[in-house]
Amino acid sequence: MYEPKDIIAILANNVRKTMSPFGIPKSMVNGWWKEESLPRNGETLLVTGLMYQLVPFIETATTWLARYEDAKWAEYLPYSRFVPPRLSGLGLAMITPAEAKRKAAGHLKNIVKAMRASGRRFGYQPELDEYSGILLYDLGDQEGFVRHAKRVAARLKGAGVTSIVTVDPHTTYALKVLYPKYADASFEVRAYFEDLNLSGAHAGETLSIHDPCFYGRYLELSGASRKALGNLGYACADARRSGLFTSCCGGPAESISPKLASRIGAKRVEALGGSGERIVTMCPICLHNLEKAGADVTDLSTVLAGGLKTA
Amino acid sequence: MSAVNPAFLDELEAYGENAGALCFNCGTCAAVCPLDGGHFPRKMIRYAQIGAVDRIREESRELWRCLHCGLCTQTCPRGANPGEVILTLKRLFAAEWRKS
């Protein structure tokens, strides 16, 4: 386990100086939209919160963290604060495999595909799409989180945004619950799968659903994802712990203890694998951590977009 | 020997909504916690109730093993919101680190 104080100091410094937990220039993180011909304006603004896009870099960073966890070298971590965030971010970006970045972009393209097929009208303005700061909140750096949330909220409010569609549970929770409470910013926030109107015929395939904690418990949205899949003809099997009582994938522990994250992830994979069905989830962190634990996991967006082919 | 501070829970309110006083230490939170092992988070909540700040400080790294998954809060029979108590304790220490 790393010293929480050291990890928080690094992440908070990165967010304060670059708006990103890893200090990676946004142009290197968020490029998926360029081939999508998305309108800038719409009744609702798509805000990804950059979580899907950041996962490839999280994978790289946690691989290195896992290598030195509990090793003597971990004592030198505090000295990394002397490295400018953009420099360390650039380094991280360079060693992150392009294939992982393409995969992350693919999920977002599939989400857009599903929303378009549903007739959902939305706009996208990449300059307004920022990381929500949720990791600082989870780690207890309230001052850092509130400062960042106010910066992000001010940009959205300044652009006249009132309605937002989100793609991951962490950003959804931050914008829907935390921003009104701590950043004096209230938006109408909906997860992308809440308003889908798709149809298809996949009778016969049963999916094993892993509800992310923020969707299943904090936001009580388990029914919405099952309804979207049900409309495409899929049947959903619930793991022993699901919905309001879902069990964690381990992902939130990654920054402090990759070993702990792996242990929790392996337990969850074991619980999900009992039915032998394809495992589906709807959170980039869950997706990454369950895959790392050895599961063959599919993102909800892949299933929805794939289902459209025969719809 | 550890000093206790009965006013500690009140002091914690500066860092978050705190229902820790409602906890009657049944241990449901520790039983359902995915970390499964030991008495987390029950032990920390008990320390907070009696204001055993030195003990919390000694074992403060444990707070960051918490996944903030909320299963303890969902299952707490007293509505004591164990997850929020842990998050509030994290905020207390994180704020101290910032000042230092």
Interface residues (C-beta under 8 A of the other chain):
Chain A: M1 E3 P4 K5 I8 A9 D138 L139 G140 D141 Q142 E143 C213 R217 Y218 R241 L244 F245 T246 S247 C248 G250 P252 A253 I256 S257 L260 I264 K267 R268
Chain B: Y15 G16 P34 L35 S60 R61 L63 W64 R65 L67 H68 C69 G70 L71 Q74 T75 L87 L89 K90 R91 L92 F93 A94 A95 W97 R98
